Amino acid sequence: MPTLTREDLHKLVWTDPMRTVAERLGISDVGLKKHCVAAGIPVPERGYWAKLAAGKRVEAQALPPRDPGASEYVTFGGDRWSWNSDPEARLAEPVPDLPNFPEPLESVRKRAERRLGKVKSVRDLTSPHGGLRKLLEKDARRAQKFAASGWEWDRPLFTGAFERRRLAILNSLAIGLSKAGASLEVTGPTGREIRARVGQTDLSLALDHPSARSTRHGEWHVRQGPVDDLKLVIGEANASDYRAVWADDDEGKLEAKLNAITLEIIVAGEGSYRARSVAHHQWLLEDRVRLEAELRRRRAEAERRERERRAAEEKARRDMLFGQAQAWRSAQDIRGFVAEVLASQPRSAPDKIQTWAAWALKEADALDPVTSGCFEVPESDDEN
C-alpha cells in the first residue's frame, strides 16, 4: 500500500509514462490517472512522450497548490492512516516528518475567494441542492400522508417560516460550496445533522436559534413558528482545531453574509486539516513510544515463558530419572523377595510356587531399566 506525496507523484508521472509508473505502483494506468485527478495533479497529455522522443519541445505542467482541506498524500490501495496491528512492522516504518504548510492560511483564503465568486441567497426550495434533497423529499411524503390521514405524527416538519428560512440558508451554502469543490449534507430526523466536506476533511456545522438546545439524549427539535434569529457555528462544540460563529446581528442577517460564511467554511476545512495532520503526527510519535514499550513487555514475557519451559523440561527429565531409579530398586526388591520365598520352601518347591517365582522374576526384568534397556532421555527443543 504505497503512499506518496503529491509532489513525489507529480515528479513520477512527468518522468516516465503513466503505464510504467502504474506498473511500479501495482495499479492500472486508468486508476493512476484517477488518483492524480482526485489529488489535483496534472498528467501529460496524449502524445507528450512521442513529442519528447522526437526531440520536440514539451513542458511539464507545474504542480498547483493543494486544494483546501485536501490531503497532501496519495495512497494506493487503502487509507494512509489505516491500522497495522504488528508493532515491529509499524516501528520499521520511517519516523514521519512534521507536517509542513508553507502557504499561509490567508493565501489559501484568497485562492478560495477567487474560485468561489458570488454566493447568492436562494429562497426557493422547490429544487433543493443534493445535500438537502433527501430530507425535503421525505418531508414532502409526510405532507402527503398528513393530508390523507390528518394524524399529528404525519405532520411535515419543515413548513414553518423559521424552518424554511433555515433550510434556505443551508441550501444556499450547499450551492456556494459546490462552486469551490466542497459539499454540504443535511441529515437527521430534524435536519440538525449538518456536515461540510472540504477536500477530504469533514466539518460539523450547526444552524439553529441561538437558544436552541438538544435534549439530554442528544435529540433536537424543529422550531415551529415565524422567522426568528439564527446562529451558525462551524466546528464541534469542544473543537480544538477550528471554531467560528456567525449570527443575525446589527451587521446584518445571515443571508447577507453567505459569501463570508462559505469562504470561512472552506478556510476552516484547511485549518482543520492542518490541525489534524499535526495531531496525527504527534500521535504517531507517541505511538512509537507505546510500541517500543509493548515490544519490551512482549520480549520480557517471551523470555519468562522460555525460562519456565526450560525449567519444566528439566523437571520432566529428572522425574524420569527418578522413576527409572525407583523402577530399578523395585526390580531388585522383587528379585530379593523371590529369593527369600524360594529359600523358605523345601528343596522341591510346589509347582505353583515355581510358577509364581518365574512370573515375578519376569515382571522384575520388565520393570528393571537395566535389563529392559529403557534409557531414553526426553528430547529437548534445544536439541532439535
N, C-alpha and C positions, 0 to 999 in steps of 0.2 A: 504494500500500500504506500507507494511513493508520495511524498508531499514536497512541493516546490513553491518557492516564492513567485509572485507574478513576474518579477524581474528575471529570475533564472529561466522560467518557462518562455518568456519573451525572447531571450537570447537563443534558446534551443530551437524554436520554430523559425528563427531568422538565420540560423547557422546551417541547418540541414532540412531536407524536405520533410513535410508533415508525416508521410508514411514511415520514414526512417525513425523519426522521433517517437511516433506512436508505437512502433515495434519495441523500442527500448523500454517504454513505459508499460507495455503489455496491454494496450488497448488498440482500437481501430483508429484510422485517421479521421473518420467521421466523429468518433467520440472525442478525440483530441480537440477537434475544431469546436465542438460544443462546449468543452471546458474553457477554451480560450475566449469564446464569445461571452460566456457567463462571467468570466473574470475581467472582461474589458481589455483583452489582449488582442491587438491586431495581428492578422496572419497574412503571409504572402498571397497575393492574388494569383489566379491561374496564369501560367506562362512565365512566372517570375524566375524560376530556376532555369528554364530554357533560355531566357534572355541573358541570364547571368553566365550560362555556359557558352553562349555565343559571343560573349565579350561586350554585350550591350550594357549601357549604364542603367543600373537599377539602384533604388534606395530603400533601405529598410524603414518602415514606419516606426516612429518613436513610441515608446510606451506611455500612454496617457495616465494621468493621476488616477488613483483608485477611487471608485465611486464611494460616496459617504455610506458608512455602515457595512461596506463590503469587506470580505476577508482579504488579507494580503497573501494568503496561501491558497494553493490549488492542490487538492488531494484526489488521487485517482484510486477509486475502488473502496471508498469508505469515508469516515469522518476523521479529520485531523486530530480531534480530541477524543477519539474512541479509546476504550479502556483495554489495556493489555494486563492480564492478571499475573503474568510472570515477572516477579521483581527483578530477576537477573537481566531479563530482556529489556526492561524499562531502564535499568541502570546502565546498560550497554549503549543506550542511545546517547548522542552528544548532549551536553548541557545546553539548554536553549538560550539564545541571545535575548537580552532585554528588548522588548518591542520598541521600535523607534518610529516616531511620527514627525518627520521634518516639516511637513506642511502645517502651518498654524491653522487653528480652527476658523479664524477669521477669513483665511484664504478659501477654506472649504465652503464657508458661508457664501462668499462672493461667487464661487463657481456654481453652487446650487441655486443662487438667486438668478443668475443668468439663464440657467436651464428652466427654472420654474416659470418665469413670466408672470402673468396676471392670474390670480386665483379669484374667480368670481363667486358670488353668493348665489346659489341655486336653490330657490324655494320650492320648486315643483318636484314632487316625489313620485310622479307617475312612471318615470323611467329611471329608477334609482341606479346608482353605481353598483357594480357586482358585490362590493363589500357589504351592502345593506340589502341586496335584492332578496335573499332567502328570508331575512327577518320580516320584511314587509309583505312578501308573498304569503308567509304563514299568517300574518295578521289579517290579510285580505280574506283568507279562508275562514278565519274566525268570524269575520264580519258577516260572511255568507251564512254560516251556521247560526249566528245570533239572530239574523233577520228571519231565519226559518223557525228557530226554536224559542227565541226570547229568553233563553236561560242566561242567568247572570254570568256564569262561568265561561260562556261563549263570547262574552262581550269583547270586542277588539281592544287592544291596549294602547294603540298609538293614534287615536283620533283627536285627542285634546290638543289645544293650541300649544301648550308647553311642550308636549312630546313631539309634535310636528316640527316645531322650531328646532328642537334639539336634534332630531334626525336630519333636518335640512342642513344644519351646520356640519354634521358628520358627513353627509353626502357631499357637500362642497369640499370638505377637506380630503375626502377619498379621491375626488376628481382631480384636485390640485396635486396631491401626492403622486398620482399615476403619471402626471406630466413629467415628474422628476425620477421616474423609475421606481418609486416606492408604492406602498399599498396600505390600505386600511380595511379592517374587517370588524364588523359589529355583530356579536352573537349573544347568547344567553337568553333566558326567558323574557327578560325585560329590556334587552338591548343595552345592558350595562357592562358587558364584557367587550372592551374595545382594545384592539391591538394593531399597532402600526408596524410594518416591516420595512426597514430601511436597509437596502443591501441584503445582508444575511443577519441583520440584527433586529430583534423584536423589541418593541417598546410598549409598555402598558399605558393606556390613556384613560382618563375619567372625565365625563362631561355630565354635569347634573346641577341641580340647585345648590347654592352654597351651603345650605343647612341639611342637605340630604345625607343620610347615614344608613349603613347596612344594618340588618338585624344581627343579633348575637350569633346567628347561624351563617352569617355572611351573605344573606339574601338581600336583594334590592327590589324596590317597588317603583312602578311607574308613578308619575306625578300628574294627576288629572287637573284640569282647570286651565285658566288663561295663561298667556305668555308671562313669564317671570324671569328673574335674573338667572344667569348660568355662569358656572365656573368650570374651566377646563384645566386639567392637571396632566402634565407629561411626566411619566415616570411613576414607579411604585411609591407608596406612602413612606416606606422606610428605605428608599433607594439611596445608595451611596455613590452611584456613578453619575446620575444626572436627574434633575428635577426642575420643572418650571411650571408656573401657574399663570393663567390668563383668565380674565373675568370681565363681565359687564361692569363698567365703572364710568367715572366722569369723562374719561378719554374716549369713550365710545363703546358700542356693542361689539360682541364677538364677530358679527358679520363684517364689520369694518376692519377687522384685524386678521382676516383669513390669510392674507399673504404672509404676514409676520409669523402667525402661528404655524402655517405649513412649513415655512423655512426653518422655524425653531425645531419642529419635529425632525426634519432632515438632519440638522446640525446635532440634535440630541442623539440621533441614531449613530452618528460618527463618534460623538463624545462617549456614548455608552460602549461602542465597540472598542475604543481605546482603553477605557477603564477596565473592561472585562478582559482584554488582552493582557494588560499589566497584572491584573489579579490572577489570571490563569498562569502567567509566568511565575509569579510568586508562589502559587500553589505547586507548580512543578518543582521548584527548588525545595520547598518544604516536603514535598512528596519524596524526593530523593533522600532526604534525611530520614524519613519514616521507613523507606525501603531498605536503607543501609542498616537501620536498627532491626528491622524484620529479618534480614538475612543473617545478621549476627545471632539473633534469637534462634533461627532455624538451624544454623550450624551448631550452636551450643546444644540444642535439643538432639540433633543427629549424633553428636559426639556422646551425649549422655546415653542415648539408646544403644550406641555401639559398645560402650563400656558395659552396659547391662547385658547385652548379647554375649559378649566375651566371657563375662562372669558366669552367666547361665551355662555356657558351653563348657567351661572348666569344671563347673559343679557336676554337670552330666558325666564328664569323663571320670571324675573322682568317684561319683556314685557307682559307676560301672566297675571301677577297680575294686571298690569296697565290696561290691556284690560278688565279683569273681573270687576275692579272698574269702568271703563268707561261704561261697559255694565249695571252695577247696576245703575249708575247715569242716563243713558239714559232711563232705565226702569222706574225710579222714575219720570223723566221728562214727559214720555208718560202718566203715571197714573195721574199726576197733570194736564196735558193738557186735558185729557179726562174729568176729574172732572170739569174743568173750562168750557169746551164745554157743558156738561150736565147741569151745573148750569145756563148757559146763556139761555137755552131753556125753553119753557113753561113746566108746570108740566107734561103734556103728550107730550113728545118729539116725533117727527115723527119717523116712523119705521126705515127709512134709517139712522137716527142719532143713534138710538139704535143698529142697526146692525153694524154701523161703530164703536161705542164705544166698543161693545163686541169683535170685531176683534182686535181693538187697544190694549185692555187690555190683550187679549190672546198673542199678539205679545210681549207685555211688560213682561208677565210671562215667555215666551220662552227666552227672552233676559236676564232676571234677573237671575244671577247665584244663588241667594238665593232661589228662587222658583224652578229653574230647577235642582238645586243640582250639578251644573257643577263646582266642585272644584278640578279637577285633577291637580296635580303638575307634570311637566315634569320630567321623570326619569333621574337620574344622573348615569353615568357609575360607579361611586364610590359606588352606592347603589346596583348594580347587583351582 
